[in-house]
Amino acid sequence: MKNDWIRKIIGLILLVSLLTLPLVTPFQIYLSIPSQMKVFNSIDQIQLPNLGDAVTVTTTENSHARTAADIMPYAEESGDTEVIYTFSNIPLKKVDISVYDDYYVVPGGQSIGINLHTEGVLVVGHHIVPTEDGDKSPGEDANIKVGDSIIQINDQSIRKMEEVAPLVKQAGKNNSPLEIKLKRGNKTIETSLKPQLDKNDNDYRIGLYIRDSAAGIGTMTFYDPQSKKYGALGHIISDMDTRKPVEIHNGSIVNSTVKEIKKGENGIPGEKRAEFDVNDSKLGNITKNTPFGIFGALDSTPEKNKWSEPLPIALPSQVKEGKAQILTVIEGEEVEAFDVEIVNNVVQEAPATKGMIVKITDKRLLDATGGIVQGMSGSPIIQNGRLIGAVTHVFVNDPTSGYGVHIEWMLNEAGIDIYKQSDKAS
């Protein structure tokens, strides 16, 4: 009986310990220590949690044990190293650190016109065709949905709206159906659609509203001076009618000029109103439209400004809450810097679109725009001389604040390898 009580008491003590241990600050700090880190070889870039003077640290470069408070906060050369936390000569945790040379890109801020051509023609709506036999909806009858892309009709590839009308007219005259291949998400679907004669204008109709291009404005985030790869916008482009991502066949970006700003208010997002000509000499092409923005390669570099020198980038773990700046255009084509605050930063180990919360603090920008407005998406964020990310979405109920995406994920989408080891590391 006595032994049973002892076991119960020991079990209770262990249970309480397990429940309270995660609440103890040193244990929380221990859990926050990553097993692996990727950093750049710049001062103050390796920041490891401090477990107190009782815990010593050993590095592969220096076998002399030091407290975590005294550990060298940076690596002088690229390569691999490790840090071991030790308590009373008992190893607690090992951190593998890969140190890389800084990666430089040119920050953007320029207002750009965006012209996308869809893959096939995009179905953006249905309409009724009045016929002698009553109202009909051929597109709906063929189970074609809003958001589908028509990529082939009667074995002919479709790229432009102008290619559809002759095929519809010919099928109508022949009283034959159109054999349609369409794309719906990741699926390819085949269906038949029979054009109907509109009794009001005596022309054959398929009962579909279609579009083959989309246009808008945004902001360039960066370009790589070596590869000429660029990234812009910081978020995916969705069709205004279907609310679905635009699957592009090709596209281009051109210079644009900001003519007017509609200020944002609580519940009503503002917008930049800019002009551009899709027939102007293009800055570059568009090859990808992803949740992290649009990407491609430049044909020509943007006009130089005071921000045109390459800057090193920062990883999510190196972003700090506090003061920063964004680069954007509020009038004409002039790129300017405006003060912001990083209110919150999420140290992300995997790509995610919402990595920061950014608040506009610059009085001149607030007076001009009310905060973050449409067209400002992609504006690069700079902190402590490093490019850390881009503005993406505004908070509808607070236009002074919005989300930002970390620059690492945009560079990944652009196909840029920022972890190139130097010759010293190899």
Stockholm file with secondary structure:
# STOCKHOLM 1.0

chainA/1-426         MKNDWIRKIIGLILLVSLLTLPLVTPFQIYLSIPSQMKVFNSIDQIQLPNLGDAVTVTTTENSHARTAADIMPYAEESGDTEVIYTFSNIPLKKVDISVYDDYYVVPGGQSIGINLHTEGVLVVGHHIVPTEDGDKSPGEDANIKVGDSIIQINDQSIRKMEEVAPLVKQAGKNNSPLEIKLKRGNKTIETSLKPQLDKNDNDYRIGLYIRDSAAGIGTMTFYDPQSKKYGALGHIISDMDTRKPVEIHNGSIVNSTVKEIKKGENGIPGEKRAEFDVNDSKLGNITKNTPFGIFGALDSTPEKNKWSEPLPIALPSQVKEGKAQILTVIEGEEVEAFDVEIVNNVVQEAPATKGMIVKITDKRLLDATGGIVQGMSGSPIIQNGRLIGAVTHVFVNDPTSGYGVHIEWMLNEAGIDIYKQSDKAS
#=GR chainA/1-426 SS CHHHHHHHHHHHHHHHHHHHGGGSHHHHHHHHSCSEEEEESSTTCCCCCCCCTTEEEEESSCCSCEEGGGSCSSCSSSEEEEEEEEETTEEEEEEEEEEECCCEEEECCCEEEEEEEEEEEEEEEECCEEETTEEECHHHHTTCCTTCEEEEETTEECCSGGGHHHHHHHHHHHTCCEEEEEEETTEEEEEEECCEEETTTTEEECSEEEEEEEEEEEEEEEECTTTCEEEESSSCCBCTTTCSBCCEEEEEEEECEEEEEECCBTTBCCEEEEECCTTSCCSEECCEEETTEEEEEBSSCCCCCTTCSCEEBCCGGGCCSEEEEEEECSSBTCCEEEEEEEEEECCCSSCCSCCEEEEECCHHHHHHHSSCCBTCTTCEEEETTEEEEEEEEEETTEEEEEEEEEHHHHHHHTTCCCCCCCTTTC
#=GC SS_cons         CHHHHHHHHHHHHHHHHHHHGGGSHHHHHHHHSCSEEEEESSTTCCCCCCCCTTEEEEESSCCSCEEGGGSCSSCSSSEEEEEEEEETTEEEEEEEEEEECCCEEEECCCEEEEEEEEEEEEEEEECCEEETTEEECHHHHTTCCTTCEEEEETTEECCSGGGHHHHHHHHHHHTCCEEEEEEETTEEEEEEECCEEETTTTEEECSEEEEEEEEEEEEEEEECTTTCEEEESSSCCBCTTTCSBCCEEEEEEEECEEEEEECCBTTBCCEEEEECCTTSCCSEECCEEETTEEEEEBSSCCCCCTTCSCEEBCCGGGCCSEEEEEEECSSBTCCEEEEEEEEEECCCSSCCSCCEEEEECCHHHHHHHSSCCBTCTTCEEEETTEEEEEEEEEETTEEEEEEEEEHHHHHHHTTCCCCCCCTTTC
//
